[in-house]
């Protein structure tokens, strides 16, 4: 039986027949069970909510309501979905440092307004659930990573969310690595938290096109004995591309969107997805999950590979910025899509679902049920 035939036969099975034995043999083949009413939550297990690139919400004043509806929904359903962590994949804004709105296709908000938009929407989560952020290319330079200067630290300081760091030793933050200006910010940060299933999580968030010093910091952190048995998650802006390959895996470092093509990477001090795999992920036994945004086209991609110690690593691209009108001034910012990663109570599987509160408010199905947007992963 070939893979296609196997998928077809599994799709015909009732969900109750899809046991852990099948998951263990086939790390990415099963649909996540459809839940119907999102207000009922996940029923069991616990959830990480993922927010994809939000620049198209921030750059148009009219889209602020959509940005906030996403974080409002998360706050209102923290208990139902047992949401223990919220992650943002980067590109908070369209332009990091412009004095006036860029005009048609570039938004009508200047950079101060865009950063305040992101801050206002995400602030709703503070004190209610820990948050972890990666930074994207549009969060640097003037418009698009011309330099490594960013206003991110000013609007998202280390102690903004007390559940991350209260400045007194409380919160999930372990440590920060210096950014390109030598400041310790959340651009490069490591977090530790206890999962409801009893495991300890180690979460590492990295800057856009991480520099060599940053990758070395992350590697040394993962090599510490006290973190070796943690379940590791890497959050970074660029890793998987549509087509289910790592960025740069085919040797093409000139592809549009690859960090090596930006001014912040042309001198060589940067890492794309394949660089990160070779220099960090494959060498760290505890990293089991990698999440990224950035890429458009299909907006999604996924793959699973074994690292050098034989552990399975799931890697996922999730973005939505091109939907709902995309960058056009008539667009809604991205249709409000969120990703809900629900870990089973026994920690052996991860149900990946894609949900939109904007679709729910419009009276249409809020779930994206395509296999690239709704699936289950086996976890070691």
Residue frames as qw, qx, qy, qz and C-alpha x, y, z in Angstrom:
[[0.000, 0.889, 0.458, 0.000, 0.00, 0.00, 0.00],
 [0.420, 0.362, -0.032, 0.832, 1.44, 3.35, -0.99],
 [0.117, -0.177, -0.433, 0.876, 1.15, 6.54, 1.11],
 [0.362, -0.046, -0.224, -0.904, -1.82, 7.86, -0.90],
 [0.618, -0.234, -0.685, -0.305, -3.74, 4.63, -0.47],
 [0.425, -0.227, -0.695, 0.533, -2.91, 4.61, 3.23],
 [0.073, 0.082, 0.202, -0.973, -4.21, 8.16, 3.65],
 [0.509, -0.116, -0.420, -0.743, -7.40, 7.30, 1.79],
 [0.612, -0.250, -0.750, -0.023, -8.03, 4.22, 3.90],
 [0.298, -0.213, -0.579, 0.729, -7.39, 6.11, 7.13],
 [0.212, -0.026, -0.031, -0.976, -9.69, 8.91, 6.06],
 [0.593, -0.215, -0.565, -0.532, -12.48, 6.35, 5.75],
 [0.473, -0.202, -0.782, 0.353, -12.01, 5.13, 9.33],
 [0.384, -0.847, -0.285, -0.231, -14.12, 6.53, 12.14],
 [0.069, 0.769, -0.413, 0.482, -12.11, 8.76, 14.44],
 [0.740, -0.512, 0.323, -0.293, -12.62, 6.36, 17.32],
 [0.983, 0.094, 0.065, 0.143, -10.55, 3.76, 15.45],
 [0.507, 0.708, -0.263, 0.415, -7.52, 5.99, 15.03],
 [0.766, -0.621, -0.088, 0.138, -5.41, 4.92, 17.97],
 [0.256, -0.864, 0.389, 0.193, -1.97, 5.82, 19.19],
 [0.743, -0.101, 0.578, 0.321, -0.53, 2.80, 17.35],
 [0.563, 0.673, 0.361, 0.317, -1.33, 4.39, 13.98],
 [0.021, -0.996, 0.080, -0.041, -0.02, 7.74, 15.14],
 [0.587, -0.623, 0.448, 0.258, 3.25, 6.23, 16.25],
 [0.690, 0.107, 0.576, 0.426, 3.89, 4.69, 12.81],
 [0.321, 0.591, 0.426, 0.606, 2.71, 7.70, 10.79],
 [0.299, -0.318, -0.353, 0.828, 3.64, 11.02, 12.44],
 [0.233, 0.371, 0.033, -0.898, 1.47, 13.22, 10.18],
 [0.083, -0.118, -0.843, -0.518, -1.49, 11.51, 8.60],
 [0.122, -0.526, -0.834, 0.111, -4.61, 11.88, 10.72],
 [0.100, -0.633, -0.220, -0.735, -7.19, 14.66, 10.73],
 [0.014, -0.047, 0.619, -0.784, -7.85, 16.41, 14.02],
 [0.007, -0.517, -0.854, 0.060, -11.35, 15.54, 15.27],
 [0.073, -0.485, -0.276, -0.826, -13.91, 18.17, 14.29],
 [0.155, -0.204, -0.694, 0.673, -15.30, 19.88, 17.37],
 [0.053, -0.720, -0.638, -0.270, -18.21, 21.92, 16.02],
 [0.223, -0.941, -0.157, -0.202, -19.03, 24.71, 18.45],
 [0.525, 0.437, -0.414, 0.602, -15.68, 26.37, 19.33],
 [0.357, -0.635, 0.245, -0.640, -17.11, 27.68, 22.60],
 [0.936, -0.308, -0.060, -0.159, -17.17, 24.11, 23.95],
 [0.228, -0.782, 0.581, 0.010, -13.40, 23.99, 23.80],
 [0.404, 0.447, -0.790, -0.116, -11.11, 21.02, 23.53],
 [0.875, -0.291, -0.220, -0.318, -12.85, 18.89, 26.20],
 [0.868, -0.424, 0.098, 0.241, -9.51, 17.38, 27.29],
 [0.717, 0.211, 0.073, 0.661, -5.82, 18.17, 27.04],
 [0.210, -0.793, -0.090, 0.565, -4.36, 21.67, 26.84],
 [0.566, 0.720, 0.310, 0.256, -3.65, 24.22, 24.12],
 [0.347, -0.394, 0.164, 0.835, -1.04, 26.60, 22.74],
 [0.426, 0.824, 0.356, -0.111, -2.61, 29.33, 20.59],
 [0.526, -0.124, 0.351, 0.764, -0.54, 30.65, 17.67],
 [0.272, 0.868, 0.189, -0.369, -1.04, 34.08, 16.09],
 [0.714, 0.275, 0.326, 0.555, 0.44, 34.42, 12.58],
 [0.321, 0.057, 0.120, 0.938, 1.86, 37.58, 10.97],
 [0.003, 0.747, 0.596, -0.294, -0.33, 40.53, 11.93],
 [0.257, -0.219, 0.164, 0.927, 1.10, 43.36, 9.81],
 [0.072, -0.339, -0.596, -0.725, -2.03, 43.68, 7.67],
 [0.353, -0.739, -0.572, 0.051, -4.16, 44.25, 10.77],
 [0.444, -0.586, -0.162, 0.658, -1.75, 46.83, 12.17],
 [0.302, -0.080, 0.321, 0.894, -1.13, 48.85, 9.02],
 [0.190, -0.445, -0.495, -0.722, -4.80, 49.74, 8.36],
 [0.205, -0.166, 0.475, -0.840, -6.70, 51.59, 11.06],
 [0.728, -0.065, -0.131, -0.670, -9.97, 49.90, 10.11],
 [0.780, 0.075, -0.621, -0.039, -8.49, 46.45, 10.79],
 [0.031, -0.390, 0.671, -0.630, -7.76, 47.14, 14.45],
 [0.734, -0.151, 0.225, -0.622, -11.15, 45.68, 15.34],
 [0.920, 0.179, -0.320, -0.140, -10.22, 42.39, 13.68],
 [0.417, 0.417, -0.663, 0.462, -6.86, 42.22, 15.44],
 [0.268, -0.295, 0.571, -0.718, -8.55, 42.76, 18.79],
 [0.854, -0.052, -0.037, -0.516, -11.34, 40.30, 18.07],
 [0.773, 0.246, -0.575, 0.108, -8.66, 37.59, 17.80],
 [0.256, 0.238, -0.691, 0.632, -7.12, 38.34, 21.18],
 [0.537, -0.204, 0.250, -0.779, -10.54, 38.96, 22.74],
 [0.891, 0.005, -0.309, -0.332, -11.64, 35.49, 21.64],
 [0.617, 0.224, -0.668, 0.349, -8.52, 33.94, 23.13],
 [0.078, -0.260, 0.558, -0.784, -9.08, 35.67, 26.46],
 [0.688, -0.110, 0.094, -0.711, -12.72, 34.63, 26.54],
 [0.950, 0.073, -0.216, -0.211, -11.86, 30.98, 25.80],
 [0.110, 0.611, -0.732, 0.280, -8.74, 30.45, 27.88],
 [0.525, -0.214, 0.706, -0.424, -10.58, 28.08, 30.20],
 [0.867, 0.298, 0.169, -0.361, -12.62, 26.22, 27.57],
 [0.783, 0.539, -0.304, 0.070, -9.52, 25.42, 25.50],
 [0.800, -0.527, 0.076, 0.276, -7.20, 25.22, 28.51],
 [0.545, 0.734, -0.105, 0.391, -4.88, 27.68, 26.76],
 [0.723, -0.579, -0.051, 0.372, -1.60, 27.81, 28.68],
 [0.411, -0.402, 0.319, 0.754, 0.48, 29.79, 26.20],
 [0.520, 0.814, 0.236, -0.110, 0.02, 32.20, 23.28],
 [0.575, -0.246, 0.392, 0.675, 2.70, 32.63, 20.61],
 [0.409, 0.858, 0.048, -0.307, 3.12, 35.31, 17.94],
 [0.863, 0.132, 0.306, 0.380, 5.22, 34.34, 14.91],
 [0.392, -0.340, 0.212, 0.828, 6.51, 37.82, 14.04],
 [0.060, 0.309, 0.448, 0.837, 5.81, 40.70, 11.63],
 [0.060, -0.572, -0.612, 0.542, 3.82, 42.62, 14.19],
 [0.199, 0.781, 0.067, -0.588, 3.89, 45.59, 11.82],
 [0.749, 0.600, 0.221, 0.173, 4.31, 46.27, 8.11],
 [0.459, 0.655, -0.199, 0.566, 6.92, 49.00, 8.56],
 [0.646, -0.370, -0.437, 0.505, 9.09, 49.42, 11.64],
 [0.322, -0.551, -0.127, 0.759, 9.96, 53.07, 11.22],
 [0.207, 0.438, 0.458, 0.745, 8.02, 55.24, 8.77],
 [0.010, -0.159, -0.330, 0.930, 6.74, 58.68, 9.74],
 [0.541, 0.237, 0.007, -0.807, 3.62, 58.57, 7.55],
 [0.788, 0.197, 0.548, -0.197, 1.30, 55.87, 6.32],
 [0.383, -0.253, 0.681, 0.571, 2.66, 54.25, 3.19],
 [0.445, 0.350, -0.278, -0.776, -0.39, 54.73, 0.96],
 [0.879, 0.168, -0.080, -0.438, -2.25, 52.17, -1.13],
 [0.895, 0.189, -0.397, 0.078, -1.02, 48.65, -0.47],
 [0.451, 0.282, -0.558, 0.637, 1.32, 49.91, 2.25],
 [0.369, -0.554, -0.660, 0.348, -1.36, 50.83, 4.78],
 [0.012, -0.816, -0.182, -0.549, -2.61, 54.11, 6.16],
 [0.638, -0.768, -0.040, 0.044, -0.90, 53.96, 9.57],
 [0.249, 0.776, -0.526, 0.245, 2.55, 55.26, 10.40],
 [0.594, 0.148, -0.753, 0.243, 4.89, 53.04, 12.37],
 [0.110, -0.161, 0.606, -0.771, 3.99, 54.50, 15.75],
 [0.700, 0.004, 0.064, -0.712, 0.34, 53.75, 15.06],
 [0.794, 0.168, -0.555, -0.182, 1.19, 50.24, 13.86],
 [0.376, 0.171, -0.783, 0.465, 3.24, 49.35, 16.92],
 [0.323, -0.084, 0.470, -0.817, 0.55, 50.78, 19.18],
 [0.774, 0.052, -0.262, -0.574, -2.01, 48.67, 17.31],
 [0.704, 0.116, -0.694, 0.089, -0.08, 45.48, 18.03],
 [0.135, 0.160, -0.675, 0.707, 0.56, 46.53, 21.60],
 [0.507, -0.087, 0.202, -0.834, -3.11, 47.32, 22.22],
 [0.833, 0.035, -0.370, -0.410, -4.37, 44.01, 20.83],
 [0.701, 0.117, -0.664, 0.233, -1.80, 41.79, 22.54],
 [0.052, -0.330, 0.536, -0.775, -1.95, 43.66, 25.85],
 [0.743, -0.239, -0.079, -0.620, -5.36, 42.04, 26.37],
 [0.876, 0.007, -0.481, 0.033, -3.53, 38.77, 27.06],
 [0.286, 0.439, -0.582, 0.621, -1.21, 40.13, 29.73],
 [0.314, -0.265, 0.597, -0.689, -1.76, 38.85, 33.24],
 [0.835, 0.076, 0.167, -0.519, -4.09, 36.17, 31.88],
 [0.968, 0.155, 0.159, 0.119, -1.80, 33.86, 29.88],
 [0.480, -0.529, 0.407, 0.569, 1.96, 33.78, 29.17],
 [0.616, 0.775, 0.049, -0.133, 2.99, 35.12, 25.77],
 [0.627, -0.320, 0.465, 0.536, 6.02, 34.31, 23.62],
 [0.451, 0.848, 0.044, -0.273, 7.01, 36.43, 20.63],
 [0.678, 0.002, 0.386, 0.626, 9.32, 36.06, 17.64],
 [0.126, 0.747, -0.049, -0.651, 10.24, 39.04, 15.48],
 [0.730, 0.472, 0.456, 0.194, 9.89, 39.20, 11.69],
 [0.526, 0.168, 0.266, 0.790, 11.64, 41.02, 8.87],
 [0.000, -0.731, -0.335, -0.594, 9.08, 43.84, 8.80],
 [0.557, -0.797, -0.214, 0.092, 9.77, 44.54, 12.47],
 [0.629, -0.411, 0.163, 0.639, 13.27, 45.80, 11.55],
 [0.383, 0.109, 0.375, 0.837, 14.81, 48.67, 9.64],
 [0.223, 0.159, -0.025, -0.961, 12.58, 51.23, 7.93],
 [0.732, 0.128, -0.164, -0.649, 10.20, 49.14, 5.87],
 [0.983, 0.072, -0.082, -0.146, 11.72, 45.69, 5.59],
 [0.880, -0.340, 0.161, 0.290, 14.89, 44.64, 7.46],
 [0.477, 0.802, -0.181, 0.312, 17.23, 47.24, 6.00],
 [0.093, 0.548, -0.645, 0.524, 18.95, 47.19, 9.42],
 [0.513, -0.242, -0.807, 0.165, 18.60, 45.25, 12.66],
 [0.076, -0.027, 0.391, -0.917, 17.13, 48.22, 14.52],
 [0.312, -0.449, -0.776, -0.315, 13.60, 47.59, 15.81],
 [0.318, -0.419, 0.192, -0.828, 10.99, 49.34, 17.91],
 [0.729, -0.244, -0.617, -0.168, 9.84, 45.96, 19.21],
 [0.498, -0.138, -0.638, 0.571, 11.63, 46.26, 22.59],
 [0.080, -0.107, 0.197, -0.971, 9.99, 49.64, 23.25],
 [0.625, -0.146, -0.177, -0.746, 6.47, 48.29, 22.78],
 [0.929, -0.186, -0.282, -0.147, 7.08, 44.78, 24.11],
 [0.004, -0.690, 0.623, -0.369, 9.56, 45.14, 26.97],
 [0.356, 0.140, -0.907, 0.175, 10.71, 42.18, 29.03],
 [0.006, 0.191, 0.782, -0.593, 8.33, 42.90, 31.92],
 [0.372, -0.075, -0.268, -0.886, 5.25, 43.87, 29.88],
 [0.792, -0.245, -0.404, -0.387, 3.43, 40.64, 30.73],
 [0.385, -0.609, 0.576, -0.386, 3.99, 39.70, 34.41],
 [0.947, -0.045, 0.277, -0.154, 3.32, 36.05, 33.58],
 [0.778, 0.520, -0.199, 0.291, 6.42, 36.19, 31.39],
 [0.555, 0.045, -0.397, 0.729, 8.54, 38.27, 33.77],
 [0.293, -0.884, -0.356, -0.079, 7.43, 40.42, 36.67],
 [0.234, 0.782, -0.305, 0.490, 10.91, 41.82, 37.21],
 [0.475, -0.612, 0.479, -0.412, 11.16, 40.04, 40.56],
 [0.113, -0.309, 0.944, -0.005, 11.97, 36.53, 39.46],
 [0.575, 0.299, 0.671, -0.359, 8.42, 35.47, 38.68],
 [0.614, 0.616, -0.137, -0.474, 7.19, 34.31, 35.27],
 [0.957, 0.147, 0.240, 0.067, 8.28, 31.75, 32.70],
 [0.463, 0.829, -0.285, 0.134, 11.25, 33.69, 31.29],
 [0.891, -0.246, -0.031, 0.380, 14.64, 32.04, 31.86],
 [0.402, -0.526, 0.204, 0.722, 16.96, 34.45, 30.11],
 [0.518, 0.838, 0.114, -0.129, 17.41, 36.77, 27.14],
 [0.710, -0.018, 0.262, 0.654, 20.30, 36.99, 24.71],
 [0.066, -0.588, 0.055, 0.804, 21.53, 40.36, 23.45],
 [0.617, 0.718, 0.319, -0.049, 20.02, 41.73, 20.26],
 [0.693, 0.464, 0.089, 0.544, 22.18, 43.27, 17.52],
 [0.017, 0.831, -0.116, 0.544, 22.50, 46.47, 19.56],
 [0.346, 0.241, -0.723, 0.548, 23.71, 44.58, 22.63],
 [0.459, -0.257, 0.308, -0.793, 20.44, 44.90, 24.56],
 [0.003, 0.086, 0.990, -0.109, 18.83, 41.92, 26.28],
 [0.511, 0.109, 0.001, -0.853, 15.28, 41.89, 24.95],
 [0.736, 0.142, 0.588, -0.304, 12.53, 39.41, 24.09],
 [0.574, 0.618, -0.392, -0.369, 13.87, 39.26, 20.53],
 [0.616, 0.249, -0.741, 0.090, 15.94, 36.30, 21.68],
 [0.459, -0.429, 0.465, -0.624, 14.55, 34.64, 24.77],
 [0.433, 0.005, -0.901, -0.011, 14.17, 31.27, 26.49],
 [0.587, -0.340, 0.153, -0.719, 11.24, 30.19, 28.64],
 [0.224, 0.031, -0.964, 0.139, 10.45, 27.26, 30.90],
 [0.582, -0.182, 0.150, -0.778, 7.00, 26.14, 31.98],
 [0.287, -0.015, 0.938, -0.195, 5.25, 23.10, 33.39],
 [0.420, -0.053, -0.595, -0.683, 2.77, 21.48, 31.01],
 [0.714, -0.228, 0.214, -0.627, -0.50, 20.06, 32.39],
 [0.941, 0.105, -0.297, -0.126, 0.59, 16.59, 31.25],
 [0.816, -0.537, 0.106, 0.184, 3.53, 16.72, 33.66],
 [0.757, 0.262, 0.091, 0.591, 6.30, 17.56, 31.22],
 [0.238, -0.732, 0.014, 0.639, 8.55, 20.57, 31.41],
 [0.591, 0.735, 0.254, 0.215, 8.66, 22.76, 28.33],
 [0.411, -0.465, 0.199, 0.758, 11.67, 24.67, 27.04],
 [0.452, 0.804, 0.378, 0.080, 10.62, 27.36, 24.58],
 [0.434, -0.350, 0.229, 0.798, 13.14, 29.37, 22.57],
 [0.392, 0.860, 0.323, -0.053, 12.12, 32.40, 20.51],
 [0.581, -0.185, 0.286, 0.739, 14.60, 33.87, 18.04],
 [0.119, 0.673, -0.061, -0.728, 14.95, 37.13, 16.13],
 [0.722, 0.662, 0.042, -0.198, 14.47, 37.55, 12.40],
 [0.730, 0.565, -0.318, 0.217, 17.27, 35.77, 10.50],
 [0.703, -0.702, 0.066, 0.092, 19.07, 34.84, 13.72],
 [0.228, 0.827, -0.504, 0.101, 22.71, 35.85, 13.96],
 [0.698, 0.212, -0.655, 0.196, 25.47, 33.34, 14.68],
 [0.040, 0.281, -0.643, 0.712, 25.91, 34.56, 18.26],
 [0.643, -0.129, 0.191, -0.730, 22.21, 34.02, 18.93],
 [0.892, 0.100, -0.376, -0.231, 22.17, 30.50, 17.52],
 [0.504, 0.268, -0.698, 0.432, 25.24, 29.62, 19.59],
 [0.275, -0.255, 0.493, -0.785, 23.51, 30.99, 22.71],
 [0.820, -0.043, -0.014, -0.570, 20.44, 28.84, 22.01],
 [0.807, 0.212, -0.551, 0.026, 22.59, 25.74, 21.39],
 [0.260, 0.291, -0.698, 0.601, 24.54, 26.19, 24.62],
 [0.515, -0.205, 0.327, -0.765, 21.30, 26.67, 26.54],
 [0.896, 0.044, -0.201, -0.394, 19.86, 23.44, 25.15],
 [0.683, 0.291, -0.630, 0.227, 23.04, 21.59, 26.05],
 [0.216, -0.447, 0.576, -0.650, 22.68, 22.39, 29.74],
 [0.186, -0.042, -0.976, 0.103, 21.91, 19.22, 31.67],
 [0.205, 0.292, 0.635, -0.685, 18.92, 20.72, 33.47],
 [0.534, 0.451, -0.007, -0.716, 17.09, 21.22, 30.16],
 [0.066, 0.293, -0.877, -0.376, 18.06, 18.02, 28.33],
 [0.058, 0.272, 0.960, -0.020, 14.84, 16.16, 29.16],
 [0.290, 0.481, 0.279, -0.779, 12.48, 19.06, 28.48],
 [0.514, 0.566, 0.611, 0.206, 10.07, 19.14, 25.55],
 [0.257, -0.392, 0.161, 0.868, 11.58, 21.82, 23.36],
 [0.409, 0.777, 0.476, 0.051, 9.74, 24.26, 21.07],
 [0.363, -0.195, 0.220, 0.884, 11.48, 26.68, 18.71],
 [0.277, 0.849, 0.426, -0.146, 9.59, 29.78, 17.56],
 [0.320, -0.364, 0.340, 0.806, 11.15, 31.72, 14.70],
 [0.433, 0.595, 0.058, -0.674, 9.87, 33.77, 11.78],
 [0.632, 0.539, -0.436, -0.345, 11.43, 31.81, 8.89],
 [0.469, -0.330, 0.819, -0.037, 11.89, 28.04, 8.76],
 [0.474, 0.282, 0.820, 0.154, 9.44, 25.99, 6.62],
 [0.220, 0.300, -0.293, -0.881, 8.27, 27.26, 3.22],
 [0.801, 0.303, 0.174, -0.485, 5.25, 26.18, 1.12],
 [0.717, 0.457, -0.517, -0.097, 6.11, 22.87, -0.49],
 [0.896, -0.439, 0.006, -0.072, 7.09, 21.41, 2.88],
 [0.765, 0.238, -0.238, 0.549, 10.81, 22.15, 2.67],
 [0.452, -0.691, -0.148, 0.545, 12.98, 24.14, 5.01],
 [0.294, 0.952, -0.047, -0.072, 13.97, 27.52, 3.62],
 [0.054, 0.787, -0.608, -0.083, 17.33, 26.95, 1.94],
 [0.788, -0.168, 0.590, -0.063, 17.06, 23.15, 2.04],
 [0.811, 0.503, 0.268, 0.133, 17.39, 23.03, -1.75],
 [0.638, -0.123, 0.157, 0.744, 20.48, 25.22, -1.63],
 [0.190, 0.653, 0.345, 0.646, 18.66, 28.27, -3.01],
 [0.349, -0.516, -0.382, 0.683, 19.59, 31.21, -0.78],
 [0.044, -0.055, 0.244, 0.967, 18.44, 33.71, -3.43],
 [0.141, -0.543, -0.784, -0.266, 14.75, 32.84, -3.19],
 [0.185, -0.530, -0.012, -0.827, 12.57, 35.85, -2.32],
 [0.726, -0.569, -0.086, -0.376, 11.90, 35.76, 1.41],
 [0.868, -0.083, -0.315, 0.374, 15.08, 33.92, 2.35],
 [0.426, -0.866, -0.043, 0.258, 16.92, 35.83, 5.13],
 [0.629, -0.214, 0.331, 0.670, 20.13, 35.79, 3.09],
 [0.335, 0.549, 0.460, 0.611, 18.52, 38.09, 0.49],
 [0.208, -0.942, -0.251, -0.082, 17.81, 40.92, 2.95],
 [0.241, 0.786, -0.338, 0.459, 20.29, 43.64, 3.88],
 [0.587, -0.628, 0.404, -0.313, 20.38, 42.17, 7.40],
 [0.908, -0.139, 0.395, 0.019, 21.67, 38.90, 5.95],
 [0.715, 0.686, -0.122, 0.064, 23.73, 39.70, 2.88],
 [0.034, 0.771, -0.603, 0.202, 26.93, 39.92, 4.93],
 [0.589, 0.159, -0.792, 0.021, 26.39, 36.31, 5.97],
 [0.010, 0.072, -0.767, 0.637, 25.50, 36.67, 9.64],
 [0.657, 0.005, 0.074, -0.750, 22.04, 35.15, 9.38],
 [0.209, -0.035, 0.977, -0.014, 20.28, 31.78, 9.42],
 [0.600, -0.001, -0.357, -0.716, 17.46, 30.52, 7.22],
 [0.882, -0.218, 0.103, -0.404, 15.45, 27.38, 8.00],
 [0.929, 0.198, -0.273, 0.151, 18.03, 24.91, 6.77],
 [0.283, 0.554, -0.500, 0.602, 20.82, 26.79, 8.55],
 [0.502, -0.457, 0.383, -0.627, 18.85, 26.59, 11.80],
 [0.976, -0.055, -0.068, -0.201, 18.18, 22.91, 11.28],
 [0.800, 0.331, -0.369, 0.339, 21.85, 22.11, 10.75],
 [0.264, 0.471, -0.455, 0.709, 23.28, 24.40, 13.42],
 [0.330, -0.283, 0.474, -0.766, 20.65, 24.13, 16.15],
 [0.804, -0.073, 0.077, -0.586, 17.59, 21.92, 15.77],
 [0.882, 0.200, -0.422, -0.060, 19.22, 18.72, 14.52],
 [0.450, 0.349, -0.638, 0.518, 21.84, 18.99, 17.26],
 [0.281, -0.254, 0.515, -0.769, 19.44, 19.42, 20.19],
 [0.165, -0.147, -0.973, -0.062, 17.62, 16.24, 21.28],
 [0.065, 0.440, 0.708, -0.548, 14.86, 18.07, 23.14],
 [0.314, 0.360, -0.114, -0.871, 13.53, 20.33, 20.36],
 [0.344, 0.242, 0.906, 0.046, 10.49, 18.43, 19.08],
 [0.275, 0.787, 0.551, 0.023, 8.46, 21.24, 17.51],
 [0.281, -0.187, 0.178, 0.924, 9.36, 24.22, 15.30],
 [0.230, 0.785, 0.562, -0.123, 6.85, 26.95, 14.43],
 [0.258, -0.237, 0.222, 0.910, 7.16, 29.77, 11.91],
 [0.405, 0.761, 0.374, -0.342, 5.20, 32.27, 9.82],
 [0.187, -0.572, 0.409, 0.687, 6.57, 34.67, 7.14],
 [0.144, -0.053, 0.802, 0.578, 5.81, 32.69, 3.99],
 [0.557, 0.346, 0.137, -0.743, 2.85, 33.34, 1.72],
 [0.337, 0.176, -0.823, -0.421, 1.67, 31.41, -1.34],
 [0.588, -0.305, -0.728, -0.174, -0.03, 28.40, 0.23],
 [0.338, -0.678, 0.224, -0.612, 0.65, 29.99, 3.63],
 [0.816, -0.409, 0.344, -0.220, 1.19, 26.56, 5.19],
 [0.643, 0.443, -0.624, 0.030, 3.74, 23.78, 5.10],
 [0.716, -0.528, 0.380, -0.256, 4.85, 20.98, 7.37],
 [0.719, 0.357, -0.595, 0.053, 7.37, 18.19, 7.63],
 [0.763, -0.584, 0.251, -0.114, 8.77, 15.79, 10.24],
 [0.642, 0.530, -0.515, 0.203, 12.39, 14.69, 10.39],
 [0.846, -0.453, -0.172, 0.222, 14.56, 12.85, 12.87],
 [0.049, -0.936, 0.341, -0.072, 17.34, 14.83, 14.49],
 [0.401, 0.563, -0.712, 0.127, 20.83, 13.48, 15.07],
 [0.246, -0.241, 0.828, -0.442, 19.70, 11.59, 18.17],
 [0.114, -0.181, -0.943, -0.253, 16.81, 9.93, 16.32],
 [0.130, 0.492, 0.621, -0.596, 14.04, 12.03, 17.87],
 [0.250, 0.607, 0.628, 0.419, 11.17, 13.16, 15.64],
 [0.100, -0.375, -0.130, 0.912, 10.94, 16.91, 15.05],
 [0.281, 0.710, 0.634, 0.123, 7.70, 18.37, 13.70],
 [0.214, -0.245, 0.121, 0.938, 8.11, 21.62, 11.75],
 [0.208, 0.695, 0.688, 0.022, 5.16, 23.82, 10.77],
 [0.082, 0.058, 0.177, 0.979, 4.59, 26.94, 8.70],
 [0.012, 0.706, 0.706, -0.058, 1.38, 28.81, 9.46],
 [0.078, -0.192, 0.044, 0.977, 0.55, 32.22, 8.03],
 [0.231, 0.640, 0.732, -0.018, -2.65, 33.93, 6.89],
 [0.092, -0.562, -0.032, 0.821, -1.71, 37.47, 5.89],
 [0.027, 0.091, -0.619, -0.779, -2.71, 36.97, 2.26],
 [0.081, -0.475, -0.866, -0.137, -6.30, 36.02, 3.08],
 [0.072, -0.778, -0.518, 0.349, -9.27, 38.31, 3.52],
 [0.295, 0.949, 0.095, 0.047, -7.99, 40.70, 0.88],
 [0.796, 0.088, -0.072, 0.595, -4.34, 40.44, 1.82],
 [0.401, -0.244, -0.091, 0.878, -2.43, 43.70, 1.63],
 [0.030, 0.511, 0.473, 0.716, -5.17, 45.53, -0.24],
 [0.108, -0.142, 0.337, -0.925, -6.79, 48.47, 1.53],
 [0.691, -0.184, -0.221, -0.664, -10.13, 46.66, 1.19],
 [0.635, 0.027, -0.764, 0.107, -8.79, 43.62, 3.04],
 [0.655, -0.683, -0.112, -0.303, -9.56, 42.63, 6.61],
 [0.246, -0.774, 0.557, -0.174, -5.98, 41.78, 7.60],
 [0.154, 0.342, -0.927, -0.009, -5.96, 37.99, 7.26],
 [0.653, -0.237, -0.566, -0.445, -9.47, 36.64, 7.93],
 [0.554, -0.585, 0.313, -0.503, -8.70, 36.33, 11.65],
 [0.910, 0.047, -0.411, -0.022, -7.16, 32.87, 11.41],
 [0.376, -0.670, 0.580, -0.272, -5.56, 31.44, 14.54],
 [0.673, 0.174, -0.718, -0.035, -3.95, 28.08, 15.07],
 [0.682, -0.515, 0.299, -0.424, -4.91, 26.00, 18.11],
 [0.506, 0.341, -0.785, 0.107, -2.36, 23.33, 19.07],
 [0.737, -0.445, 0.172, -0.478, -4.03, 20.97, 21.53],
 [0.202, 0.380, -0.886, 0.170, -1.85, 18.44, 23.32],
 [0.731, -0.302, -0.551, -0.266, -3.62, 15.28, 24.44],
 [0.620, -0.711, 0.154, -0.295, -3.94, 14.65, 28.16],
 [0.928, -0.249, 0.180, 0.210, -1.38, 11.83, 27.96],
 [0.147, -0.802, 0.388, 0.429, 1.05, 13.96, 25.93],
 [0.607, -0.042, 0.721, 0.331, 1.21, 11.44, 23.06],
 [0.381, 0.504, 0.591, 0.502, -0.47, 13.47, 20.32],
 [0.054, -0.410, -0.068, 0.908, -1.00, 17.02, 19.14],
 [0.345, 0.666, 0.650, 0.121, -4.20, 18.09, 17.37],
 [0.197, -0.218, 0.178, 0.939, -3.61, 21.06, 15.06],
 [0.210, 0.716, 0.664, 0.044, -6.70, 23.09, 14.20],
 [0.197, 0.062, 0.154, 0.966, -7.14, 26.41, 12.41],
 [0.074, -0.703, -0.687, 0.170, -9.92, 28.69, 13.63],
 [0.159, 0.272, 0.129, 0.940, -11.23, 32.19, 12.88],
 [0.013, 0.516, 0.618, -0.593, -13.39, 34.29, 15.19],
 [0.212, 0.352, -0.209, -0.887, -14.04, 36.60, 12.20],
 [0.326, -0.049, -0.816, -0.475, -15.61, 33.72, 10.29],
 [0.171, -0.380, -0.854, 0.312, -17.62, 32.80, 13.37],
 [0.088, 0.487, 0.296, -0.817, -18.97, 36.35, 13.65],
 [0.289, 0.269, -0.459, -0.795, -19.85, 36.28, 9.94],
 [0.782, 0.098, 0.331, -0.519, -22.02, 33.20, 10.48],
 [0.789, 0.420, -0.424, -0.144, -19.91, 30.81, 8.40],
 [0.942, -0.203, -0.189, 0.189, -17.78, 27.85, 9.44],
 [0.194, -0.928, 0.317, -0.037, -14.93, 29.08, 11.64],
 [0.738, -0.350, 0.544, 0.191, -12.83, 25.97, 10.97],
 [0.449, 0.641, -0.520, -0.344, -10.40, 25.33, 8.11],
 [0.877, -0.150, 0.415, -0.189, -10.79, 21.58, 7.61],
 [0.717, 0.598, -0.358, -0.017, -8.30, 21.02, 4.78],
 [0.937, -0.202, -0.153, 0.242, -5.62, 18.45, 5.74],
 [0.532, 0.368, -0.205, 0.735, -2.91, 21.11, 5.56],
 [0.175, -0.527, 0.164, -0.815, -4.78, 23.16, 8.15],
 [0.750, -0.355, 0.239, -0.505, -6.31, 20.42, 10.31],
 [0.766, 0.251, -0.589, 0.052, -4.23, 17.39, 11.30],
 [0.768, -0.615, 0.144, -0.103, -2.82, 15.36, 14.18],
 [0.399, 0.639, -0.624, 0.208, 0.82, 14.72, 15.06],
 [0.890, -0.312, -0.307, 0.124, 2.27, 11.89, 17.10],
 [0.081, -0.850, 0.398, -0.336, 4.53, 12.98, 19.94],
 [0.644, 0.156, -0.689, 0.295, 7.29, 11.00, 21.61]]
